[in-house]
C-alpha cells in the first residue's frame, strides 16, 4: 500500500531556551535530526521562536545539508513573555495566539512539541488548542520531577506551581506522549491518569559518532585549558535540588584522605557564582582544600567527551531523572560510572 506523505511541524524551543545547555536541548536537536534523516516522503518543518535570536543561526547550521533552509521557519512575537513576571501576561497570551496561527499557516498534518515545560524563566511560548484544536499534537515528555516531588519543587513556589500545572493540563489535549524511559512512562500513567495507548516509551539515544572510546591527541591541552591538573572524578548537573551536588561533595569529603589525596572533583554545568561559592564554602567546612573542586562551566561536546574519557570515574548523584543522558554518554566514552539506583537510572546503566 502506498505511503501517504504527511507534513510534520516540530516546535524546536527546547533547543533554544536554557535547556540547550542540558540533556533536553541535546535530545531535542538529535531526535529532530534523526527524524529528518528518516523522513522518507514526509515533509518536515522546524519552527523557531524569534525571541531567542542567538540560537537561530546555530540551529540552521545544525540542519545544513539535512533539510532545506526554507523548511526552518521563525515566528516573531512581542516580548518579554516569561511567566514568572505577571506584567507579561497579556503579551504572553497574544504571543501564544501568534505562534499557533503561524504553525497553522504551515498546514501541518501533525505537530510535535520537543519540550513542554519551557517559558517560566525565559521567553518560550508553548500552547495547545487556543486556535487550532483539530491538528493532532504529540509531545516529548522528558520527566515529571516536580509533580512527583511537590514538596521540593512546588509547595513553596506558588508562581511556578501555577505555571507547571497549566502545562500539565496541556498534556491532556495531546494525542500522544513520547517518553524517554519506562520510568517516565510509568509516572505519566500513575500521576496523569491517561490511557496506556496514548503513552509510548521511545527511550533515549546518543550520537555514537561523537561519544566513543577513541582518544584525541590534544586531550591534555583541553584538560590544561579547563584548569584540571591532576587525577579527577567527574560529575555533571545543575543547581536544582534533585541533582544532589552538595551530597556529592560531602561524600567526596568523607573518603579516607589517602584515597582522595591525588583526586579533584570536576563539576560540569552552568552555575551561578553564588552556587559555586556555597559549594566551595561547604567543601572547606567538610575539610577539603580550596582546589579540590574545579568548575568547568558549560563545555562544548569535544571538551565534554575529553572529560568523560580521562576521568577516574563518572558520578551521577541525582535522585530523580527522566532519563539521565550523561550516564549513557560517559559509559559510551569508556568511563566507569556510579549513579543513584532510583527512577530511570537503573534502566540506563
C-alpha positions in Angstrom: 0.0 0.0 0.0 1.4 3.4 -1.0 2.6 5.7 1.9 0.6 8.9 2.2 3.1 11.7 2.8 2.5 13.9 5.8 3.6 17.4 6.8 5.2 17.3 10.2 5.9 20.5 12.1 8.3 20.4 15.0 8.4 23.1 17.7 12.2 23.4 18.5 12.1 25.7 21.5 13.6 23.0 23.7 16.8 23.6 21.8 16.6 27.4 22.2 16.0 28.0 25.9 18.5 27.4 28.7 17.6 23.7 28.1 20.0 23.8 25.2 22.8 23.6 27.8 21.3 20.4 29.2 20.1 16.9 28.1 16.7 18.2 27.0 18.2 20.6 24.4 20.7 18.0 23.2 17.9 15.4 22.9 15.6 17.8 21.1 18.2 18.5 18.5 19.3 14.9 18.0 15.8 13.5 18.0 14.8 16.0 15.3 17.9 15.3 13.2 17.1 11.6 13.3 13.5 12.3 12.3 14.7 14.5 9.4 17.2 11.8 8.2 14.4 9.2 8.2 11.6 11.4 6.8 11.2 9.4 3.6 8.3 11.0 1.6 7.2 13.0 4.6 7.8 16.8 4.8 9.3 18.3 7.9 9.2 21.9 9.0 11.0 23.2 12.1 9.6 26.2 14.0 11.8 28.5 16.0 11.0 31.3 18.4 12.4 34.7 17.1 12.9 36.0 20.7 15.9 33.7 21.0 17.9 35.5 18.4 21.3 34.0 19.2 20.1 30.4 18.7 18.6 30.7 15.2 21.8 30.5 13.2 23.4 27.6 15.2 20.2 25.6 14.6 20.1 26.4 10.9 23.7 25.3 10.7 23.0 22.1 12.6 20.4 21.1 9.8 22.6 22.3 6.9 22.5 19.6 4.1 19.9 17.7 6.1 16.9 20.0 5.5 16.2 22.8 3.0 16.7 26.2 4.8 13.2 27.2 3.7 11.8 24.4 5.9 13.2 26.2 9.0 10.8 28.9 9.9 11.0 31.6 12.6 7.9 33.2 14.2 8.0 36.7 15.7 6.1 37.6 18.8 6.2 40.6 21.3 8.4 40.1 24.3 9.2 39.7 27.1 6.7 36.9 27.9 8.4 34.9 30.7 5.7 33.6 33.0 7.5 34.5 36.3 6.6 38.2 35.7 2.9 38.8 35.9 3.1 42.0 33.9 3.9 39.8 30.8 0.6 38.1 30.9 -1.2 40.0 28.1 1.9 39.8 25.9 2.2 36.1 26.6 -1.4 35.3 25.7 -1.0 37.3 22.5 2.2 35.5 21.7 0.5 32.1 22.1 -2.1 33.1 19.5 0.6 34.4 17.2 2.6 31.1 17.5 -0.5 28.9 16.9 -1.6 31.0 13.9 2.0 30.8 12.5 2.1 27.0 12.8 -1.5 26.7 11.4 -0.3 28.7 8.3 2.1 25.9 7.5 -0.8 23.4 7.1 0.6 20.7 9.3 -0.8 17.2 9.4 1.0 16.6 12.8 2.6 19.0 15.3 5.3 17.8 17.6 6.4 19.7 20.7 10.0 18.8 21.7 9.8 20.2 25.3 6.7 21.3 27.1 7.8 22.9 30.4 9.6 25.9 28.9 8.7 29.6 29.5 8.7 30.2 33.2 12.1 31.9 33.4 12.5 32.7 29.7 10.6 33.7 26.6 9.5 30.3 25.3 5.9 30.3 24.0 4.0 27.0 24.1 0.3 26.4 24.0 -2.2 23.9 22.5 -5.7 24.3 21.2 -6.1 28.1 21.5 -6.7 28.5 17.8 -6.3 25.0 16.3 -7.9 22.2 18.2 -8.1 19.7 15.3 -4.5 19.0 14.2 -3.0 16.1 16.3 -0.2 17.1 18.6 2.5 14.9 20.1 4.7 15.9 23.0 8.1 14.6 24.2 7.7 14.1 27.9 11.2 14.3 29.5 10.2 14.0 33.1 7.6 14.7 35.8 10.0 15.5 38.6 8.1 18.5 40.1 4.8 16.6 40.1 6.3 13.5 41.8 8.3 15.7 44.3 5.9 18.6 45.0 7.4 19.4 48.5 10.8 20.2 46.9 9.6 21.9 43.7 6.0 23.3 44.0 4.9 23.8 47.6 7.0 26.8 48.4 6.7 28.4 45.0 3.1 29.3 44.1 4.1 31.1 40.9 6.0 28.1 39.5 3.3 25.7 40.7 0.6 27.6 38.8 2.8 27.6 35.6 3.6 23.9 36.0 0.0 22.9 36.5 -1.1 24.9 33.4 1.4 22.9 31.3 0.2 19.6 32.8 -3.3 20.5 31.6 -1.9 20.8 28.0 -0.8 17.1 28.2 -4.5 16.1 28.4 -5.0 17.8 25.0 -2.2 16.0 23.2 -3.0 12.9 21.1 0.3 11.2 22.0 3.1 11.4 24.6 6.6 10.1 23.8 8.5 9.4 27.0 12.3 9.0 27.3 12.2 6.0 29.7 10.0 3.3 31.2 10.2 5.2 34.4 8.8 8.4 33.0 6.1 6.4 31.2 5.0 4.8 34.4 5.0 8.2 36.2 2.8 9.6 33.5 0.3 6.6 33.7 0.3 6.8 37.5 0.1 10.6 38.0 -1.7 11.9 34.9 -4.4 9.2 34.6 -4.1 8.9 30.9 -4.7 5.8 28.8 -1.8 3.4 28.2 -2.1 3.6 24.4 -1.5 7.4 24.4 1.9 7.0 26.0 4.9 5.4 24.2 8.3 4.9 25.7 10.8 5.6 22.9 13.8 5.8 25.3 16.8 7.9 24.5 20.0 7.6 22.4 23.3 9.4 22.0 25.4 10.3 19.0 27.9 7.4 18.7 29.9 9.2 16.2 30.9 11.6 19.0 30.6 9.6 22.2 33.1 6.8 21.8 36.2 5.4 23.5 38.8 6.6 21.0 41.1 9.4 22.2 42.4 12.5 20.5 45.9 13.9 20.5 45.0 17.2 22.2 43.3 15.9 25.3 46.0 17.1 27.7 45.7 20.6 26.2 42.0 20.5 26.7 42.3 19.4 30.4 45.0 22.1 31.0 42.8 24.7 29.4 40.0 23.8 31.8 42.4 24.1 34.8 42.4 20.3 35.6 45.9 19.5 36.9 45.6 16.0 38.5 43.5 12.9 38.5 39.9 13.7 38.8 36.4 12.3 39.3 33.8 13.9 37.1 30.1 14.8 37.6 27.7 17.0 35.5 24.5 18.5 36.7 22.7 21.8 37.6 21.8 23.8 40.7 18.4 22.0 41.0 18.0 20.2 44.3 17.5 16.7 42.7 20.9 16.9 41.1 22.2 16.4 44.6 25.6 18.1 44.0 26.1 19.1 47.7 25.8 15.5 48.7 28.3 14.6 46.0 30.9 17.0 47.5 30.1 15.8 51.1 30.6 12.1 50.0 33.9 13.0 48.5 34.9 14.7 51.7 34.3 11.6 53.8 36.6 9.4 51.7 39.8 8.4 53.6 42.4 11.1 52.9 44.8 8.6 51.2 42.1 7.8 48.6 41.4 11.4 47.7 44.9 12.8 48.0 45.6 12.9 44.3 42.0 13.4 43.2 40.0 16.6 42.4 36.3 16.8 41.7 35.4 18.3 38.3 31.9 19.6 38.2 30.5 20.3 34.7 27.4 22.5 34.1 26.1 26.1 34.1 26.3 27.5 37.7 25.9 30.9 39.3 28.8 32.5 41.2 26.6 32.2 44.4 26.1 28.4 43.9 29.8 27.9 43.3 30.8 29.9 46.4 28.3 28.0 48.5 29.7 24.6 47.3 33.2 25.7 48.0 32.3 27.0 51.4 30.7 23.6 52.3 33.8 21.8 50.9 36.1 23.7 53.2 33.8 23.2 56.1 33.9 19.5 55.5 37.7 19.5 55.4 38.5 19.7 51.7 41.1 22.1 50.3 40.3 25.1 48.1 41.5 23.3 44.9 39.5 20.1 45.5 36.7 21.4 43.3 37.0 22.5 39.7 34.0 24.0 37.9 34.2 23.9 34.1 31.1 25.9 33.3 29.3 24.9 30.1 31.7 23.0 27.8 31.3 22.1 24.1 30.9 18.5 23.0 34.6 17.9 22.3 35.7 19.1 25.7 32.9 17.2 27.4 34.0 13.9 25.6 37.6 14.5 26.8 36.4 14.9 30.4 34.4 11.7 30.2 37.4 9.8 28.7 40.0 10.8 31.2 38.1 10.8 34.5 39.0 8.1 37.0 35.2 7.6 37.2 32.0 9.5 36.5 29.5 10.0 39.3 25.8 11.0 38.8 24.3 11.5 42.2 20.9 12.8 41.0 18.0 11.1 42.9 15.4 11.7 40.2 15.8 11.7 36.4 13.6 11.4 33.4 16.4 9.5 31.7 19.9 10.6 32.7 21.8 11.3 29.4 25.3 12.0 31.0 25.3 8.4 32.3 24.9 7.0 28.8 27.4 9.4 27.3 30.0 8.6 30.0 29.7 4.9 29.5 30.0 5.2 25.7 33.3 7.1 26.3 34.6 4.2 28.4 34.3 5.9 31.9 33.4 3.7 34.9 30.1 5.1 36.2 28.4 5.3 39.6 24.9 6.6 39.8 21.8 6.5 42.0 19.6 3.4 41.9 16.3 5.5 41.5 13.8 6.3 38.8 15.2 5.8 35.3 18.9 5.5 36.1 18.9 1.6 36.6 17.5 1.4 33.0 20.3 3.5 31.7 23.1 1.6 33.5 
